[in-house]
């Protein structure tokens, strides 16, 4: 009976996670549809459309997370956060070793993995900054 309760909690958690993801997707779809409704109505009525208005309704400025162009500073900030999380997981392994010694090596491994991801982000930031300095015209516009 105890295993059934644990399995039920696990299944409920994953069902909640799936429902939240689907709800987010549906909400974003509805928001996009509502933003494009004035454009659709104007086309149906045969009105001439100002290119600036169409660009505002369809363009990247409606994207809530910025321009879509990755800047090196963003990668460096992400690198700092991820490296700090990796170090934190490593420190957690020390404390976890006092309670459950068998979990120390897997936790250290997870910390090293997170640390490597942070180092990779930092390398990507440096490469992107170097590439933009060498070839500024080939970089996509903001």
C-alpha positions in Angstrom: 0.0 0.0 0.0 2.9 2.4 0.7 4.3 1.9 -2.8 0.9 2.7 -4.3 0.8 6.1 -2.4 4.3 7.0 -3.5 3.4 6.1 -7.1 0.2 8.0 -7.0 2.0 11.1 -5.8 4.6 10.7 -8.6 1.9 10.3 -11.2 0.0 13.3 -9.9 3.1 15.4 -10.0 3.8 14.6 -13.6 0.1 15.1 -14.6 0.2 18.5 -13.0 3.4 19.4 -14.8 1.9 18.3 -18.1 -1.3 20.2 -17.5 0.7 23.4 -16.6 2.8 23.1 -19.8 -0.3 22.6 -22.0 -2.1 25.5 -20.2 0.9 27.7 -20.9 1.0 26.7 -24.6 -2.8 27.3 -25.0 -2.6 30.7 -23.2 0.3 31.8 -25.5 -1.7 30.7 -28.5 -4.8 32.6 -27.4 -2.7 35.7 -26.7 -1.2 35.6 -30.2 -4.6 35.1 -31.8 -6.0 38.1 -29.9 -3.1 40.2 -31.1 -3.6 39.2 -34.7 -7.4 39.7 -34.7 -7.3 43.4 -35.7 -5.1 42.5 -38.6 -7.5 39.8 -39.8 -10.5 42.1 -39.5 -8.7 44.9 -41.5 -7.9 42.4 -44.3 -11.5 41.1 -44.4 -12.8 44.7 -44.7 -10.4 45.5 -47.5 -8.6 48.3 -45.7 -5.2 49.3 -46.7 -2.7 48.4 -44.0 0.2 50.5 -42.8 3.4 48.5 -43.0 4.4 49.9 -39.6 1.2 48.5 -38.0 1.7 45.1 -39.6 5.3 45.0 -38.4 4.2 45.8 -34.9 1.6 43.1 -34.9 3.8 40.4 -36.5 7.3 41.7 -35.5 9.7 40.6 -32.8 8.8 43.6 -30.6 5.7 41.6 -29.5 8.0 38.8 -28.2 8.1 39.3 -24.5 11.6 38.0 -24.0 13.6 40.6 -26.0 14.8 40.8 -29.6 15.7 37.1 -30.1 19.3 38.0 -30.6 21.7 36.5 -28.1 24.2 38.9 -26.7 27.5 37.7 -25.1 26.7 39.4 -21.8 23.5 37.3 -21.5 25.6 34.1 -22.0 28.2 35.4 -19.4 25.4 36.0 -16.8 24.0 32.6 -17.5 27.4 31.1 -17.1 27.9 32.8 -13.7 24.6 31.5 -12.5 25.1 27.9 -13.7 28.7 27.7 -12.4 27.5 28.9 -9.0 24.8 26.2 -9.1 27.4 23.6 -9.9 29.6 24.7 -6.9 26.5 24.7 -4.7 25.6 21.1 -5.7 29.2 20.2 -4.9 28.9 21.7 -1.5 25.6 19.9 -1.0 27.4 16.6 -1.7 29.6 17.4 1.4 26.6 17.7 3.7 24.8 14.9 2.0 27.7 12.6 2.7 27.1 12.8 6.4 23.5 11.6 6.0 23.7 9.2 3.0 27.3 8.4 2.0 26.2 6.4 -1.0 24.8 9.6 -2.6 28.1 11.6 -2.5 29.6 10.4 -5.8 26.4 10.9 -7.9 25.9 14.3 -6.4 29.4 15.3 -7.1 29.0 14.0 -10.6 25.8 16.2 -11.0 27.7 19.2 -9.7 30.6 18.6 -12.2 28.1 18.3 -15.0 26.4 21.6 -14.1 29.9 23.2 -13.8 30.8 22.0 -17.3 27.7 23.5 -18.7 28.5 26.8 -17.1 32.0 26.7 -18.5 30.6 25.9 -21.9 28.3 29.0 -21.7 31.3 31.1 -20.9 33.2 29.7 -23.9 30.2 30.4 -26.1 30.0 34.0 -24.8 33.7 34.6 -25.6 33.4 33.0 -29.1 30.3 35.0 -29.9 32.0 38.3 -28.8 35.1 37.5 -30.8 33.0 36.6 -33.9 31.0 39.8 -33.7 34.2 41.8 -33.3 35.7 40.2 -36.4 32.6 40.1 -38.6 30.1 42.7 -37.4 28.2 42.8 -40.7 27.6 39.1 -40.8 25.9 39.1 -37.4 22.1 39.1 -37.6 20.6 42.5 -36.9 19.0 43.2 -33.6 
